[in-house]
């Protein structure tokens, strides 16, 4: 597995458990004492967190290393990319979702 893929998977897992536990990025960043843009980069697979920061994240989200590093649910990189796209679309407003749908329809033609 490539390092880039690993960073993306860790970011997806952190986002999944953050949302599952009901934390906003802002609240979790406050508890971790980091800025939101750095945390966003982590969730988007752009950066790797330090071991200490990973331990802090796991403690706050009440997850163990297995939860974070079990990547079996993501079969391949295409599935990873699909999940990232789905997460980004879910976070959009209804108005923006309609715009994305319109763009997809244009691309398919």
PEHUSUL-V508179 format. One record per residue. PHI is phi in degrees with one decimal (* if undefined). NEAR is the number of other C-alpha atoms within 10 Angstrom. Layout:
<<PHI:NEAR> <PHI:NEAR>>
//
This chain:
<<*:7> <-74.0:7> <-58.5:10> <-61.1:12> <-63.7:15> <-62.8:15> <-62.6:20> <-63.5:24> <-64.9:24> <-62.9:23> <-60.1:24> <-61.9:22> <-66.1:18> <-60.8:23> <-60.4:21> <-57.1:14> <-74.4:18> <-60.7:20> <-67.4:13> <-60.6:10> <-88.3:12> <82.6:11> <-92.8:15> <-84.0:12> <-59.5:18> <-60.6:15> <-66.3:12> <-64.8:19> <-63.4:18> <-61.2:12> <-67.4:12> <-86.2:15> <60.4:10> <-133.5:13> <-83.1:13> <-62.3:15> <-65.4:12> <-65.8:14> <-67.5:22> <-61.1:17> <-60.5:16> <-64.4:20> <-65.1:25> <-92.6:19> <73.4:21> <-86.1:15> <-136.2:17> <-102.1:18> <-76.1:19> <-69.2:9> <-60.6:9> <-60.7:9> <-67.4:14> <-60.8:17> <-62.7:15> <-62.7:14> <-60.7:21> <-63.1:18> <-66.0:11> <-65.8:15> <-83.7:18> <55.8:12> <-125.1:14> <-103.3:12> <-56.1:10> <-59.6:8> <-57.5:13> <-78.3:18> <-105.2:12> <-83.4:12> <-99.6:15> <-60.6:7> <-69.8:8> <-110.6:13> <-66.2:9> <-152.5:12> <-63.2:13> <-63.3:10> <-64.6:12> <-60.8:17> <-62.7:15> <-61.2:11> <-65.4:14> <-63.0:19> <-60.5:11> <-61.0:11> <-61.7:14> <-65.7:12> <-65.8:15> <-59.0:11> <-81.6:10> <-79.9:12> <-71.2:10> <-58.9:11> <-60.8:8> <-69.8:12> <-62.1:15> <-64.8:12> <-64.2:12> <-62.2:14> <-59.8:12> <-62.3:11> <-64.0:11> <-62.0:11> <-62.3:10> <-64.7:9> <-66.3:8> <-67.6:6> <-71.4:5>>
//
